[in-house]
Amino acid sequence: MDPILTTGIVGAVGSVTGTILGTIVGYKLNNSKADVDVYLDNRVWLYYYESCFSTYVPITIVNEGAKSFTITSFEIELISPTNQKWKLIWEDFAEENSHKGEAWGRGKTAAPILVHGRSGIQHHLRFTNVDNTSDEFSEVKLPTGEYQLKINAFDRNTKCFKSKIGYFNISTEPEEALAKCRTEKQDLRTWNFPVRPNA
């Protein structure tokens, strides 16, 4: 065989092999990073507790990368049909007690969530707004219409790394019931609303 042709074939095979190996190594290096996403899980619960407005939000956290990742905090901005905006702080991991015939309960106090590599986990989180009016009722007064719920997730550097927006509607019946719950502090009923990703 011609030496020049042999050299060319060997060089071509080496080039293809190098490209394939480089692609594999690059994929493994890239996939070793954390790749975290946060999802609102189709429904939220709203209620008033004493002078405090609360919402329970089921959230799924997925890490498709190999490296673990820590979420230090969450925050919600709730925007009403009349463009009122309320900031809700993550208080705790909520406990759903309907199987016991009881209302939602407060769970473990809010704490950083470690998300292992290539894993997923779901939490029910409770968020609250404690701002009150002069008559000691919650500032969060919910009219009928479409609401926007924006959830922000923060990393170890307190940087918002992921935001998701969901939409839900409050009709007349739950609006009237929630208005009663707001002023009658012994009324701890919760109302749930389907959440969709688009307006």
LINLIN-V375956 format. One record per backbone hydrogen bond with DSSP energy under -1.0 kcal/mol. NH is the residue of the N-H (numbers start at 1). CO is the residue of the C=O. If there is no record, write none. Layout:
# LINLIN-V375956
NH,CO + NH,CO
This chain:
# LINLIN-V375956
6,2 + 7,3 + 8,4 + 9,5 + 10,6 + 11,7 + 12,8 + 13,9 + 14,10 + 15,11 + 16,12 + 17,13 + 18,14 + 19,15 + 20,16 + 21,17 + 22,18 + 23,19 + 24,20 + 25,21 + 26,22 + 27,23 + 28,24 + 29,25 + 30,26 + 31,27 + 33,30 + 37,62 + 39,60 + 41,58 + 42,40 + 44,193 + 45,56 + 46,191 + 47,54 + 49,52 + 52,49 + 53,129 + 54,47 + 55,127 + 56,45 + 57,125 + 59,123 + 60,39 + 61,121 + 62,37 + 63,119 + 64,35 + 66,31 + 69,115 + 71,113 + 72,154 + 73,154 + 75,152 + 76,88 + 77,150 + 78,86 + 79,148 + 80,84 + 83,80 + 86,78 + 88,76 + 89,128 + 91,126 + 92,126 + 93,108 + 94,124 + 95,105 + 100,97 + 101,98 + 102,97 + 105,95 + 110,91 + 113,71 + 115,69 + 118,65 + 119,63 + 121,61 + 123,59 + 125,57 + 126,92 + 127,55 + 128,89 + 129,53 + 133,137 + 136,133 + 139,131 + 141,139 + 145,170 + 147,168 + 148,79 + 149,166 + 150,77 + 151,164 + 152,75 + 153,162 + 154,73 + 155,159 + 158,155 + 161,153 + 162,153 + 164,151 + 166,149 + 167,196 + 168,147 + 170,145 + 175,171 + 176,172 + 177,173 + 178,174 + 179,175 + 180,176 + 181,177 + 182,178 + 183,179 + 184,180 + 187,184 + 191,46 + 193,44 + 195,42 + 196,167
